[in-house]
Amino acid sequence: MRLKNLREDNDITQLSIAKFLNCKQNTYQQYESGKRSIPLEALIKLAVFYNTSVDYLLELTDKEEPYPRRA
């Protein structure tokens, strides 16, 4: 996943993202390292936060742009 790169590129700490997701820092670290599966709700929140798609976070596409939102 691209979570670590996006976080570091935006100069954000793991603790800040963990607070945003309402989880502990070590839990978020496990999401980044792939030791723990990230819940779908958290994945969606991160895609919105980074203004990208879930597919981009999961490395299913190299396009950073988010999909158009439903009206």
N, C-alpha and C positions, 0 to 999 in steps of 0.2 A: 504494500500500500504506500501511498505517497504522503501519508500524514506527517511524518517527521520532516520531510523536505519542505512541505508547505508551511509548517509551523516555524521552522528555522528561517525560511525565506522571508517570513513576516515578522521576525524577531519577537516571537511569542514563547513564553515558557510553558512547560508541560503543566505546571501548577495552574496557570491562567486558563488553559484549555480544559483542564480537569474541573475547575470551578464552573466554567461555562457549561460543561456537560453534567454537572452535579455528581461527580464521582471523585474518588481519591486519586492523587497524583500517581501512585504506583499502579493503579488500575489503568489509567490512561497510558502509562509507559508500556504496559503489557499489550494494549491495543496497537501502539506504534510498532512494537517488536514482533507482533504476530503471535505472541504467547497466549493471547485471549481474544476470542471473537468479539468484535465490536457490535453492540446492538444496533438494529436497523434505525431506531429513532435517533441514536447518537450519530450515525453515519449521515443521515439526512440533515441533521443540525449542522454538521461540519461542512457538508456540501453547500448549504445556504451561507454559512459563515464565510467560507472561502470563495464564494460566488463561482462555484464550479458544479460539476455533476457527480453523482455517486459513481458513475462509470469511470470518471477520471480518477477519483480517489482509489478505486479498486484496480486501476491500471488496465481497464478494458478498452480505453481509448486514450489517445494522446491529445485530444482536443480539450483545452481547459475551459472553453466557454460553456456556461450552463445551458441546458435545454430551455426553450421558451416556456414560460409559465402558462398554466391554463387560465383562461379568463374567468 
